[in-house]
Amino acid sequence: MTYVVFFIVGILAGIVGGLLGTGGCALIMPVIRFGFHFDPAFAVGTTLTAVVFTAGSGAFKHSRMGNVDKKSAWITGSSGVVGVIIGSIVFAYIKPYGSLIDLIVGVAFLLVTLRMLYEGIEGLLSKNPLPEPVATEGLPGSALKKGAAGSGIGFLTGIIGLGGGYALVPSFLYLFKAPMRFAIGTSMASFVWMALVGSAIKIYQQVVNIPVAITLGIGAAIGAVFGAQLVAKIKPAVLKFIFGLLFLYVSLKYIFIYFGVTI
């Protein structure tokens, strides 16, 4: 029965991730950490392993749709793998310090929260949304900048298990001025390699509940399909504002735990 619940959580996480463009990990991690009382290190490892399924299916889908700049994905993904390895080494040292992991995850969630609230409020107040950047043959920006972004986000992924839609998509959108479809597609194609390597290392570090990760991952991959279909029917700004408030609570819950305060 418990695995049925995990499967449903995965589906819901996939739907939310598909709607918000943040990936299922943004919902999976706090749910298994606080709802199922996973150890902080296991919450990170299990979430990252589950995300392999959504990243893989998303990368395949967007590649078929022509939404992937393969050269940029190779640069960002390969440099990201290096970052994941270094981040995972750091993670090995902080793994025994669960409260510190909670603090780092809380700060990371606070950043995505501020981004969601900003985009949500801007979308609700704006009558004329800004036009999307003109599509090009690939993602704008130099290989050096893409490599730096990939390695930095990979490092973050190695420590807290977040990185795809959470960090890569906004990086491509705001730093490289990429069109949305290329930002999401190339992000998926880049992050799948980071997730695979990060997951393998986390399994080696023995911080992954493999059956739970597989159950969550399959559910999230299914949910992402429905999330993508709902995007055109629901105003993104409303969703981002609502979930921004939800993630504000989640981020503060993580941060306050470090100081021994439960909310």
Phi and psi in degrees as GROMACS dihedral restraints (atoms count N, CA, C in turn):
[ dihedral_restraints ]
;  ai    aj    ak    al  type     phi  dphi    fc
    3     4     5     6     1   -61.0    20    10
    4     5     6     7     1   -38.7    20    10
    6     7     8     9     1   -70.1    20    10
    7     8     9    10     1   -27.0    20    10
    9    10    11    12     1   -64.0    20    10
   10    11    12    13     1   -41.1    20    10
   12    13    14    15     1   -64.1    20    10
   13    14    15    16     1   -43.9    20    10
   15    16    17    18     1   -61.2    20    10
   16    17    18    19     1   -39.1    20    10
   18    19    20    21     1   -63.1    20    10
   19    20    21    22     1   -43.4    20    10
   21    22    23    24     1   -65.2    20    10
   22    23    24    25     1   -41.4    20    10
   24    25    26    27     1   -59.1    20    10
   25    26    27    28     1   -41.7    20    10
   27    28    29    30     1   -61.7    20    10
   28    29    30    31     1   -44.0    20    10
   30    31    32    33     1   -60.9    20    10
   31    32    33    34     1   -47.5    20    10
   33    34    35    36     1   -62.1    20    10
   34    35    36    37     1   -41.1    20    10
   36    37    38    39     1   -63.1    20    10
   37    38    39    40     1   -40.1    20    10
   39    40    41    42     1   -65.4    20    10
   40    41    42    43     1   -40.1    20    10
   42    43    44    45     1   -63.2    20    10
   43    44    45    46     1   -47.6    20    10
   45    46    47    48     1   -63.2    20    10
   46    47    48    49     1   -43.2    20    10
   48    49    50    51     1   -62.5    20    10
   49    50    51    52     1   -39.4    20    10
   51    52    53    54     1   -67.4    20    10
   52    53    54    55     1   -34.7    20    10
   54    55    56    57     1   -73.3    20    10
   55    56    57    58     1   -40.4    20    10
   57    58    59    60     1   -96.6    20    10
   58    59    60    61     1   -14.6    20    10
   60    61    62    63     1    72.2    20    10
   61    62    63    64     1    23.7    20    10
   63    64    65    66     1  -105.0    20    10
   64    65    66    67     1    -8.8    20    10
   66    67    68    69     1    86.0    20    10
   67    68    69    70     1   153.7    20    10
   69    70    71    72     1   -67.7    20    10
   70    71    72    73     1   -20.0    20    10
   72    73    74    75     1   -62.3    20    10
   73    74    75    76     1   -29.0    20    10
   75    76    77    78     1   -63.2    20    10
   76    77    78    79     1   -25.0    20    10
   78    79    80    81     1  -101.6    20    10
   79    80    81    82     1   -37.2    20    10
   81    82    83    84     1   -60.4    20    10
   82    83    84    85     1   -47.0    20    10
   84    85    86    87     1   -60.2    20    10
   85    86    87    88     1   -52.6    20    10
   87    88    89    90     1   -66.5    20    10
   88    89    90    91     1   -30.3    20    10
   90    91    92    93     1   -66.7    20    10
   91    92    93    94     1   -47.0    20    10
   93    94    95    96     1   -75.4    20    10
   94    95    96    97     1   -26.1    20    10
   96    97    98    99     1   -71.6    20    10
   97    98    99   100     1   -48.0    20    10
   99   100   101   102     1  -100.2    20    10
  100   101   102   103     1   -34.8    20    10
  102   103   104   105     1   -76.0    20    10
  103   104   105   106     1   -35.2    20    10
  105   106   107   108     1  -115.5    20    10
  106   107   108   109     1     7.1    20    10
  108   109   110   111     1    56.0    20    10
  109   110   111   112     1    43.1    20    10
  111   112   113   114     1   -69.7    20    10
  112   113   114   115     1   145.4    20    10
  114   115   116   117     1   -57.8    20    10
  115   116   117   118     1   143.2    20    10
  117   118   119   120     1   -51.5    20    10
  118   119   120   121     1   -44.2    20    10
  120   121   122   123     1   -65.5    20    10
  121   122   123   124     1   -40.7    20    10
  123   124   125   126     1   -68.2    20    10
  124   125   126   127     1   -33.3    20    10
  126   127   128   129     1   -62.6    20    10
  127   128   129   130     1   -41.8    20    10
  129   130   131   132     1   -66.0    20    10
  130   131   132   133     1   -51.4    20    10
  132   133   134   135     1   -64.3    20    10
  133   134   135   136     1   -42.4    20    10
  135   136   137   138     1   -68.1    20    10
  136   137   138   139     1   -39.4    20    10
  138   139   140   141     1   -64.0    20    10
  139   140   141   142     1   -46.8    20    10
  141   142   143   144     1   -61.2    20    10
  142   143   144   145     1   -38.3    20    10
  144   145   146   147     1   -68.0    20    10
  145   146   147   148     1   -39.1    20    10
  147   148   149   150     1   -63.8    20    10
  148   149   150   151     1   -35.4    20    10
  150   151   152   153     1   -68.5    20    10
  151   152   153   154     1   -20.2    20    10
  153   154   155   156     1   -55.4    20    10
  154   155   156   157     1   -38.3    20    10
  156   157   158   159     1   -66.3    20    10
  157   158   159   160     1   -47.2    20    10
  159   160   161   162     1   -70.4    20    10
  160   161   162   163     1   -38.6    20    10
  162   163   164   165     1   -65.4    20    10
  163   164   165   166     1   -41.5    20    10
  165   166   167   168     1   -65.2    20    10
  166   167   168   169     1   -47.5    20    10
  168   169   170   171     1   -67.0    20    10
  169   170   171   172     1   -37.4    20    10
  171   172   173   174     1   -67.4    20    10
  172   173   174   175     1   -41.0    20    10
  174   175   176   177     1   -63.0    20    10
  175   176   177   178     1   -42.9    20    10
  177   178   179   180     1   -63.5    20    10
  178   179   180   181     1   -45.7    20    10
  180   181   182   183     1   -62.8    20    10
  181   182   183   184     1   -47.2    20    10
  183   184   185   186     1   -70.8    20    10
  184   185   186   187     1   -30.1    20    10
  186   187   188   189     1   -65.5    20    10
  187   188   189   190     1   -41.5    20    10
  189   190   191   192     1   -65.0    20    10
  190   191   192   193     1   -29.8    20    10
  192   193   194   195     1   -85.3    20    10
  193   194   195   196     1    -4.1    20    10
  195   196   197   198     1    77.8    20    10
  196   197   198   199     1    24.9    20    10
  198   199   200   201     1   -98.2    20    10
  199   200   201   202     1    10.6    20    10
  201   202   203   204     1  -114.4    20    10
  202   203   204   205     1   124.7    20    10
  204   205   206   207     1   -85.8    20    10
  205   206   207   208     1    99.8    20    10
  207   208   209   210     1   -62.9    20    10
  208   209   210   211     1   -36.9    20    10
  210   211   212   213     1   -65.2    20    10
  211   212   213   214     1   -46.4    20    10
  213   214   215   216     1   -65.2    20    10
  214   215   216   217     1   -38.3    20    10
  216   217   218   219     1   -63.6    20    10
  217   218   219   220     1   -39.5    20    10
  219   220   221   222     1   -65.8    20    10
  220   221   222   223     1   -44.4    20    10
  222   223   224   225     1   -63.9    20    10
  223   224   225   226     1   -50.5    20    10
  225   226   227   228     1   -67.0    20    10
  226   227   228   229     1   -41.7    20    10
  228   229   230   231     1   -67.6    20    10
  229   230   231   232     1   -44.4    20    10
  231   232   233   234     1   -67.6    20    10
  232   233   234   235     1   -41.4    20    10
  234   235   236   237     1   -69.0    20    10
  235   236   237   238     1   -32.4    20    10
  237   238   239   240     1   -65.7    20    10
  238   239   240   241     1   -36.4    20    10
  240   241   242   243     1   -61.9    20    10
  241   242   243   244     1   -41.1    20    10
  243   244   245   246     1   -61.1    20    10
  244   245   246   247     1   -43.7    20    10
  246   247   248   249     1   -62.9    20    10
  247   248   249   250     1   -39.5    20    10
  249   250   251   252     1   -61.2    20    10
  250   251   252   253     1   -42.7    20    10
  252   253   254   255     1   -62.7    20    10
  253   254   255   256     1   -45.0    20    10
  255   256   257   258     1   -66.3    20    10
  256   257   258   259     1   -43.8    20    10
  258   259   260   261     1   -62.0    20    10
  259   260   261   262     1   -36.2    20    10
  261   262   263   264     1   -68.7    20    10
  262   263   264   265     1   -31.8    20    10
  264   265   266   267     1   -65.9    20    10
  265   266   267   268     1   -43.1    20    10
  267   268   269   270     1   -62.3    20    10
  268   269   270   271     1   -41.6    20    10
  270   271   272   273     1   -58.8    20    10
  271   272   273   274     1   -37.2    20    10
  273   274   275   276     1   -60.2    20    10
  274   275   276   277     1   -31.8    20    10
  276   277   278   279     1   -80.0    20    10
  277   278   279   280     1   -32.4    20    10
  279   280   281   282     1   -95.6    20    10
  280   281   282   283     1    -4.9    20    10
  282   283   284   285     1   -51.2    20    10
  283   284   285   286     1   -40.9    20    10
  285   286   287   288     1   -70.6    20    10
  286   287   288   289     1   -14.1    20    10
  288   289   290   291     1  -101.2    20    10
  289   290   291   292     1    79.3    20    10
  291   292   293   294     1   -58.2    20    10
  292   293   294   295     1   -39.1    20    10
  294   295   296   297     1   -66.4    20    10
  295   296   297   298     1   -33.4    20    10
  297   298   299   300     1   -68.6    20    10
  298   299   300   301     1   -39.6    20    10
  300   301   302   303     1   -61.8    20    10
  301   302   303   304     1   -43.3    20    10
  303   304   305   306     1   -58.5    20    10
  304   305   306   307     1   -42.3    20    10
  306   307   308   309     1   -62.6    20    10
  307   308   309   310     1   -45.6    20    10
  309   310   311   312     1   -63.4    20    10
  310   311   312   313     1   -44.1    20    10
  312   313   314   315     1   -63.7    20    10
  313   314   315   316     1   -39.7    20    10
  315   316   317   318     1   -61.6    20    10
  316   317   318   319     1   -43.1    20    10
  318   319   320   321     1   -64.7    20    10
  319   320   321   322     1   -40.8    20    10
  321   322   323   324     1   -62.6    20    10
  322   323   324   325     1   -42.3    20    10
  324   325   326   327     1   -66.0    20    10
  325   326   327   328     1   -33.1    20    10
  327   328   329   330     1   -63.2    20    10
  328   329   330   331     1   -37.9    20    10
  330   331   332   333     1   -64.6    20    10
  331   332   333   334     1   -46.0    20    10
  333   334   335   336     1   -68.6    20    10
  334   335   336   337     1   -29.8    20    10
  336   337   338   339     1   -63.8    20    10
  337   338   339   340     1   -47.2    20    10
  339   340   341   342     1   -62.6    20    10
  340   341   342   343     1   -37.9    20    10
  342   343   344   345     1   -63.8    20    10
  343   344   345   346     1   -44.8    20    10
  345   346   347   348     1   -63.6    20    10
  346   347   348   349     1   -46.5    20    10
  348   349   350   351     1   -63.1    20    10
  349   350   351   352     1   -41.3    20    10
  351   352   353   354     1   -62.2    20    10
  352   353   354   355     1   -49.3    20    10
  354   355   356   357     1   -67.4    20    10
  355   356   357   358     1   -35.7    20    10
  357   358   359   360     1   -65.9    20    10
  358   359   360   361     1   -48.8    20    10
  360   361   362   363     1   -65.2    20    10
  361   362   363   364     1   -41.9    20    10
  363   364   365   366     1   -61.5    20    10
  364   365   366   367     1   -41.9    20    10
  366   367   368   369     1   -68.1    20    10
  367   368   369   370     1   -35.5    20    10
  369   370   371   372     1   -72.6    20    10
  370   371   372   373     1   -34.1    20    10
  372   373   374   375     1   -87.2    20    10
  373   374   375   376     1   -24.3    20    10
  375   376   377   378     1   -83.6    20    10
  376   377   378   379     1   127.8    20    10
  378   379   380   381     1   -86.4    20    10
  379   380   381   382     1   -26.7    20    10
  381   382   383   384     1  -124.0    20    10
  382   383   384   385     1    91.6    20    10
  384   385   386   387     1   -59.9    20    10
  385   386   387   388     1   148.0    20    10
  387   388   389   390     1   -63.3    20    10
  388   389   390   391     1   139.0    20    10
  390   391   392   393     1   -66.7    20    10
  391   392   393   394     1   147.4    20    10
  393   394   395   396     1   -72.1    20    10
  394   395   396   397     1   145.7    20    10
  396   397   398   399     1   -54.2    20    10
  397   398   399   400     1   146.5    20    10
  399   400   401   402     1   -66.5    20    10
  400   401   402   403     1   134.1    20    10
  402   403   404   405     1   -65.0    20    10
  403   404   405   406     1   139.8    20    10
  405   406   407   408     1  -121.0    20    10
  406   407   408   409     1  -176.7    20    10
  408   409   410   411     1   -71.3    20    10
  409   410   411   412     1   -17.9    20    10
  411   412   413   414     1  -162.3    20    10
  412   413   414   415     1  -171.8    20    10
  414   415   416   417     1   -76.8    20    10
  415   416   417   418     1   132.4    20    10
  417   418   419   420     1   -65.3    20    10
  418   419   420   421     1   163.4    20    10
  420   421   422   423     1   108.2    20    10
  421   422   423   424     1   153.6    20    10
  423   424   425   426     1   -78.0    20    10
  424   425   426   427     1   159.2    20    10
  426   427   428   429     1   -63.2    20    10
  427   428   429   430     1   -34.3    20    10
  429   430   431   432     1   -63.3    20    10
  430   431   432   433     1   -44.9    20    10
  432   433   434   435     1   -66.3    20    10
  433   434   435   436     1   -39.1    20    10
  435   436   437   438     1   -67.2    20    10
  436   437   438   439     1   -39.1    20    10
  438   439   440   441     1   -65.1    20    10
  439   440   441   442     1   -40.0    20    10
  441   442   443   444     1   -65.5    20    10
  442   443   444   445     1   -42.0    20    10
  444   445   446   447     1   -63.8    20    10
  445   446   447   448     1   -42.9    20    10
  447   448   449   450     1   -63.0    20    10
  448   449   450   451     1   -45.0    20    10
  450   451   452   453     1   -67.5    20    10
  451   452   453   454     1   -38.2    20    10
  453   454   455   456     1   -66.2    20    10
  454   455   456   457     1   -44.1    20    10
  456   457   458   459     1   -71.6    20    10
  457   458   459   460     1   -34.1    20    10
  459   460   461   462     1   -62.9    20    10
  460   461   462   463     1   -40.8    20    10
  462   463   464   465     1   -60.2    20    10
  463   464   465   466     1   -44.8    20    10
  465   466   467   468     1   -62.1    20    10
  466   467   468   469     1   -41.1    20    10
  468   469   470   471     1   -62.0    20    10
  469   470   471   472     1   -41.1    20    10
  471   472   473   474     1   -62.6    20    10
  472   473   474   475     1   -27.8    20    10
  474   475   476   477     1   -90.9    20    10
  475   476   477   478     1   -46.2    20    10
  477   478   479   480     1  -119.5    20    10
  478   479   480   481     1     0.2    20    10
  480   481   482   483     1    76.1    20    10
  481   482   483   484     1     7.8    20    10
  483   484   485   486     1  -111.2    20    10
  484   485   486   487     1   149.1    20    10
  486   487   488   489     1   173.3    20    10
  487   488   489   490     1   -32.1    20    10
  489   490   491   492     1   -66.7    20    10
  490   491   492   493     1   -94.3    20    10
  492   493   494   495     1   -66.2    20    10
  493   494   495   496     1   -26.5    20    10
  495   496   497   498     1   -64.9    20    10
  496   497   498   499     1   -42.8    20    10
  498   499   500   501     1  -123.2    20    10
  499   500   501   502     1   -37.7    20    10
  501   502   503   504     1   -68.4    20    10
  502   503   504   505     1   -45.1    20    10
  504   505   506   507     1   -59.6    20    10
  505   506   507   508     1   -51.7    20    10
  507   508   509   510     1   -62.5    20    10
  508   509   510   511     1   -30.9    20    10
  510   511   512   513     1   -64.1    20    10
  511   512   513   514     1   -45.7    20    10
  513   514   515   516     1   -66.0    20    10
  514   515   516   517     1   -36.0    20    10
  516   517   518   519     1   -72.4    20    10
  517   518   519   520     1   -48.4    20    10
  519   520   521   522     1   -93.1    20    10
  520   521   522   523     1   -34.9    20    10
  522   523   524   525     1   -85.3    20    10
  523   524   525   526     1   -36.6    20    10
  525   526   527   528     1  -109.7    20    10
  526   527   528   529     1    -0.7    20    10
  528   529   530   531     1    54.7    20    10
  529   530   531   532     1    42.7    20    10
  531   532   533   534     1   -83.2    20    10
  532   533   534   535     1   148.0    20    10
  534   535   536   537     1   -60.7    20    10
  535   536   537   538     1   150.6    20    10
  537   538   539   540     1   -55.8    20    10
  538   539   540   541     1   -45.5    20    10
  540   541   542   543     1   -64.3    20    10
  541   542   543   544     1   -36.9    20    10
  543   544   545   546     1   -73.1    20    10
  544   545   546   547     1   -35.1    20    10
  546   547   548   549     1   -62.2    20    10
  547   548   549   550     1   -46.3    20    10
  549   550   551   552     1   -71.2    20    10
  550   551   552   553     1   -48.1    20    10
  552   553   554   555     1   -63.0    20    10
  553   554   555   556     1   -46.3    20    10
  555   556   557   558     1   -69.7    20    10
  556   557   558   559     1   -33.0    20    10
  558   559   560   561     1   -60.3    20    10
  559   560   561   562     1   -47.2    20    10
  561   562   563   564     1   -60.7    20    10
  562   563   564   565     1   -46.0    20    10
  564   565   566   567     1   -66.9    20    10
  565   566   567   568     1   -30.5    20    10
  567   568   569   570     1   -77.2    20    10
  568   569   570   571     1   -44.3    20    10
  570   571   572   573     1   -74.0    20    10
  571   572   573   574     1   -25.4    20    10
  573   574   575   576     1   -58.2    20    10
  574   575   576   577     1   -35.1    20    10
  576   577   578   579     1   -73.2    20    10
  577   578   579   580     1   -37.8    20    10
  579   580   581   582     1   -63.2    20    10
  580   581   582   583     1   -43.4    20    10
  582   583   584   585     1   -65.1    20    10
  583   584   585   586     1   -41.9    20    10
  585   586   587   588     1   -62.1    20    10
  586   587   588   589     1   -49.5    20    10
  588   589   590   591     1   -67.1    20    10
  589   590   591   592     1   -44.5    20    10
  591   592   593   594     1   -61.4    20    10
  592   593   594   595     1   -41.1    20    10
  594   595   596   597     1   -64.2    20    10
  595   596   597   598     1   -44.0    20    10
  597   598   599   600     1   -60.3    20    10
  598   599   600   601     1   -40.8    20    10
  600   601   602   603     1   -68.6    20    10
  601   602   603   604     1   -41.8    20    10
  603   604   605   606     1   -63.8    20    10
  604   605   606   607     1   -36.4    20    10
  606   607   608   609     1   -65.0    20    10
  607   608   609   610     1   -41.5    20    10
  609   610   611   612     1   -62.7    20    10
  610   611   612   613     1   -36.5    20    10
  612   613   614   615     1   -78.9    20    10
  613   614   615   616     1    -0.7    20    10
  615   616   617   618     1    60.2    20    10
  616   617   618   619     1    46.3    20    10
  618   619   620   621     1  -125.8    20    10
  619   620   621   622     1    30.3    20    10
  621   622   623   624     1  -126.9    20    10
  622   623   624   625     1   127.3    20    10
  624   625   626   627     1   -88.0    20    10
  625   626   627   628     1    95.8    20    10
  627   628   629   630     1   -61.4    20    10
  628   629   630   631     1   -47.5    20    10
  630   631   632   633     1   -58.6    20    10
  631   632   633   634     1   -40.3    20    10
  633   634   635   636     1   -67.2    20    10
  634   635   636   637     1   -41.9    20    10
  636   637   638   639     1   -61.7    20    10
  637   638   639   640     1   -42.1    20    10
  639   640   641   642     1   -66.0    20    10
  640   641   642   643     1   -43.1    20    10
  642   643   644   645     1   -62.7    20    10
  643   644   645   646     1   -47.2    20    10
  645   646   647   648     1   -62.5    20    10
  646   647   648   649     1   -42.8    20    10
  648   649   650   651     1   -64.0    20    10
  649   650   651   652     1   -44.2    20    10
  651   652   653   654     1   -64.9    20    10
  652   653   654   655     1   -42.4    20    10
  654   655   656   657     1   -62.0    20    10
  655   656   657   658     1   -43.3    20    10
  657   658   659   660     1   -65.6    20    10
  658   659   660   661     1   -38.1    20    10
  660   661   662   663     1   -62.9    20    10
  661   662   663   664     1   -38.4    20    10
  663   664   665   666     1   -69.6    20    10
  664   665   666   667     1   -45.5    20    10
  666   667   668   669     1   -62.5    20    10
  667   668   669   670     1   -33.1    20    10
  669   670   671   672     1   -62.1    20    10
  670   671   672   673     1   -31.8    20    10
  672   673   674   675     1   -64.1    20    10
  673   674   675   676     1   -45.0    20    10
  675   676   677   678     1   -68.1    20    10
  676   677   678   679     1   -38.4    20    10
  678   679   680   681     1   -60.4    20    10
  679   680   681   682     1   -42.5    20    10
  681   682   683   684     1   -64.3    20    10
  682   683   684   685     1   -34.4    20    10
  684   685   686   687     1   -73.3    20    10
  685   686   687   688     1   -26.8    20    10
  687   688   689   690     1   -84.5    20    10
  688   689   690   691     1   -14.4    20    10
  690   691   692   693     1   -54.6    20    10
  691   692   693   694     1   -43.0    20    10
  693   694   695   696     1   -73.2    20    10
  694   695   696   697     1   -14.4    20    10
  696   697   698   699     1  -100.1    20    10
  697   698   699   700     1   -17.0    20    10
  699   700   701   702     1  -122.8    20    10
  700   701   702   703     1   135.6    20    10
  702   703   704   705     1   -67.6    20    10
  703   704   705   706     1   117.7    20    10
  705   706   707   708     1   -57.6    20    10
  706   707   708   709     1   -36.2    20    10
  708   709   710   711     1   -61.7    20    10
  709   710   711   712     1   -39.9    20    10
  711   712   713   714     1   -63.6    20    10
  712   713   714   715     1   -45.6    20    10
  714   715   716   717     1   -62.5    20    10
  715   716   717   718     1   -43.7    20    10
  717   718   719   720     1   -65.1    20    10
  718   719   720   721     1   -37.3    20    10
  720   721   722   723     1   -68.2    20    10
  721   722   723   724     1   -44.3    20    10
  723   724   725   726     1   -64.7    20    10
  724   725   726   727     1   -49.1    20    10
  726   727   728   729     1   -73.2    20    10
  727   728   729   730     1   -23.7    20    10
  729   730   731   732     1   -62.6    20    10
  730   731   732   733     1   -41.5    20    10
  732   733   734   735     1   -65.8    20    10
  733   734   735   736     1   -40.0    20    10
  735   736   737   738     1   -62.6    20    10
  736   737   738   739     1   -46.1    20    10
  738   739   740   741     1   -72.0    20    10
  739   740   741   742     1   -22.6    20    10
  741   742   743   744     1   -63.8    20    10
  742   743   744   745     1   -43.8    20    10
  744   745   746   747     1   -62.1    20    10
  745   746   747   748     1   -44.3    20    10
  747   748   749   750     1   -60.9    20    10
  748   749   750   751     1   -46.0    20    10
  750   751   752   753     1   -63.7    20    10
  751   752   753   754     1   -41.4    20    10
  753   754   755   756     1   -68.4    20    10
  754   755   756   757     1   -33.5    20    10
  756   757   758   759     1   -63.0    20    10
  757   758   759   760     1   -44.9    20    10
  759   760   761   762     1   -60.5    20    10
  760   761   762   763     1   -48.8    20    10
  762   763   764   765     1   -65.3    20    10
  763   764   765   766     1   -43.3    20    10
  765   766   767   768     1   -67.1    20    10
  766   767   768   769     1   -29.3    20    10
  768   769   770   771     1   -59.6    20    10
  769   770   771   772     1   -35.9    20    10
  771   772   773   774     1   -59.4    20    10
  772   773   774   775     1   -33.1    20    10
  774   775   776   777     1   -96.1    20    10
  775   776   777   778     1    11.1    20    10
  777   778   779   780     1    78.0    20    10
  778   779   780   781     1    19.7    20    10
  780   781   782   783     1  -111.8    20    10
  781   782   783   784     1   129.1    20    10
  783   784   785   786     1  -107.2    20    10
  784   785   786   787     1   129.1    20    10
